């Protein structure tokens, strides 16, 4: 008896009849979240979109701080010396440590160790909050020393620089909090989470370097 072959539509691969013992030719669709047990079609925007977005943000932040630095240098002859709050040593150590823990977070994400990934992510967030707390202590130290925003130009720039940096760091912490929330829900695809974490890491490390730059400009460069 001649066998009947059902034609398939162009561009669509058919499945073998389950009763014929054939092998399913359609590959499983990847893109489920790590550890979530979900699999489905990948609807992630291209990774280039995340990278372009974060680099645009970094470019705008860099231009803003460079403009403020130019104004500060122009007024350098008219500023008075400002005591270096020693709590800035603690805040510097905290932000450097947060960059290290962020890299540990990325490493565990690549290894697909979900629990350890979330643990390091929470440590990074905790260091971020500790850094902001140290900044508040440093501002209180300046106020106790009689340095207010309008005391002189040096103190004014110190508050502006460190305040803007704290605001941008808080934005990075919001991004990390969003990653934690989406990861615990288990509704995020692996690709989207990986790209989001990598983009936020670039932003976070940039703020780390920016902090060192601001300390040198404000307290050590003459």
C-alpha positions in Angstrom: 0.0 0.0 0.0 1.4 3.4 -0.9 2.0 5.8 2.0 0.4 9.2 2.1 2.7 12.1 2.7 1.2 15.3 4.0 2.9 18.3 2.5 4.2 20.9 4.9 3.9 24.6 4.5 7.0 26.4 3.3 9.2 27.6 6.1 7.6 25.4 8.8 9.2 22.1 9.9 6.7 19.5 10.7 6.6 17.0 13.6 6.8 13.3 13.1 3.6 11.3 13.9 3.9 10.4 17.6 2.7 6.9 16.6 5.4 6.4 14.0 8.3 6.4 16.5 9.9 9.4 14.8 11.8 12.1 16.5 10.4 15.6 17.1 12.3 17.9 14.8 11.3 21.1 16.6 13.9 22.2 19.1 12.8 23.4 22.5 12.5 27.2 22.8 15.1 28.5 25.3 14.9 31.7 27.2 13.3 30.6 30.5 14.5 32.1 33.7 17.2 30.3 35.7 15.6 28.1 38.3 12.1 29.1 37.4 11.1 26.0 35.5 9.4 28.1 32.9 10.1 27.9 29.2 8.5 30.0 26.5 9.2 32.2 23.5 12.0 34.7 24.0 10.6 38.2 23.8 13.6 40.1 24.9 14.7 43.3 23.2 18.1 43.1 21.5 21.0 43.4 24.0 22.3 46.3 22.0 19.4 48.4 23.2 20.4 48.0 26.8 24.0 48.7 26.1 23.2 51.8 24.0 20.9 53.0 26.7 23.4 52.7 29.5 26.2 54.3 27.5 23.9 57.3 26.7 23.2 57.7 30.4 26.9 57.6 31.2 27.6 60.1 28.5 25.1 62.5 29.9 26.3 62.1 33.5 29.9 62.6 32.4 29.1 65.8 30.5 27.2 67.1 33.6 30.1 66.4 36.0 32.7 67.7 33.5 30.7 71.0 33.2 30.6 71.3 37.0 34.3 70.5 37.2 35.1 73.2 34.7 33.1 75.7 36.8 34.9 74.5 39.9 38.4 75.0 38.3 37.5 78.5 37.1 36.5 79.4 40.7 39.4 77.6 42.2 41.2 80.9 43.2 38.1 82.0 45.1 37.5 78.8 47.2 38.6 78.3 50.8 40.2 75.1 52.1 37.7 72.5 53.2 38.4 69.8 55.9 38.4 66.3 54.6 35.7 64.3 56.5 37.4 61.1 57.6 34.1 59.2 57.1 34.8 59.6 53.4 37.5 56.9 53.9 34.8 54.6 55.1 32.4 55.5 52.2 35.2 54.9 49.7 35.9 51.5 51.1 32.2 50.7 51.0 31.7 51.6 47.3 34.9 49.8 46.3 33.7 46.7 48.1 30.3 47.0 46.4 32.0 46.8 43.0 33.7 43.6 44.1 30.5 42.0 45.3 28.8 43.1 42.1 31.3 41.1 40.1 30.7 38.1 42.4 27.0 38.6 41.6 27.6 38.4 37.9 29.8 35.4 38.3 27.2 33.4 40.2 24.6 34.5 37.5 26.8 33.0 34.8 27.1 29.8 36.8 23.3 29.7 37.2 23.5 29.4 41.0 20.3 31.2 41.8 20.4 31.4 45.6 24.1 32.5 45.7 23.4 35.1 42.9 20.5 36.7 45.0 22.7 36.6 48.1 25.5 38.5 46.5 23.0 40.9 44.9 21.5 41.7 48.3 25.0 42.2 49.8 25.7 44.7 47.0 22.5 46.5 47.8 23.4 46.6 51.5 26.8 48.2 50.7 25.0 50.8 48.6 22.7 51.7 51.5 25.7 51.8 53.8 27.5 54.2 51.4 24.5 56.5 51.4 24.4 56.4 55.2 28.1 57.3 55.3 27.4 60.3 53.0 24.8 61.6 55.4 27.3 61.3 58.3 29.9 63.2 56.2 27.4 66.0 55.5 26.6 66.3 59.1 30.3 66.5 59.8 30.6 69.4 57.4 27.6 71.1 59.0 29.2 70.6 62.5 32.3 72.3 61.2 30.4 75.3 60.0 30.4 74.4 56.3 27.0 74.9 54.7 26.1 74.9 51.0 26.3 78.7 51.0 29.3 79.1 53.4 31.8 79.4 50.5 32.2 78.1 47.0 34.3 75.0 48.1 31.7 73.8 50.5 28.9 74.5 47.9 30.7 72.4 45.3 31.3 69.6 47.8 27.6 69.3 48.6 26.7 69.5 44.9 29.2 66.9 43.7 28.6 64.4 46.5 24.8 65.0 46.5 24.5 64.4 42.7 26.7 61.3 43.0 24.5 59.9 45.8 21.3 60.5 43.7 22.8 58.6 40.7 24.0 55.8 43.0 20.4 55.5 44.4 19.2 55.2 40.8 21.5 52.2 40.4 20.2 50.7 43.6 16.6 51.0 42.3 17.7 49.1 39.2 19.2 46.3 41.3 16.1 46.2 43.5 14.0 45.7 40.3 16.3 42.8 39.3 15.7 41.2 42.8 12.0 41.6 42.5 11.7 40.1 39.0 14.1 37.3 39.9 12.1 36.2 42.9 8.9 36.3 40.9 10.5 33.9 38.4 8.8 35.7 35.5 12.0 37.1 33.9 13.8 35.4 31.0 17.5 34.5 31.5 18.7 36.7 28.7 16.9 39.8 29.8 18.1 39.4 33.4 21.7 38.8 32.3 21.8 41.8 30.0 20.1 44.0 32.6 22.6 43.0 35.3 25.6 43.5 33.0 24.3 47.0 32.0 23.7 48.0 35.6 27.2 46.7 36.4 28.8 49.1 33.9 26.8 52.0 35.4 27.8 50.9 39.0 31.5 50.7 38.2 31.3 54.0 36.5 29.9 55.6 39.7 32.7 53.9 41.6 35.4 55.6 39.5 33.5 58.9 39.5 33.6 58.9 43.3 37.4 58.6 43.4 37.5 61.4 40.8 35.4 63.7 42.9 37.4 63.1 46.0 40.6 64.0 44.2 39.1 67.1 42.6 37.6 68.4 45.9 40.2 67.6 48.5 43.5 66.7 46.9 43.9 68.6 43.7 45.2 72.2 44.0 
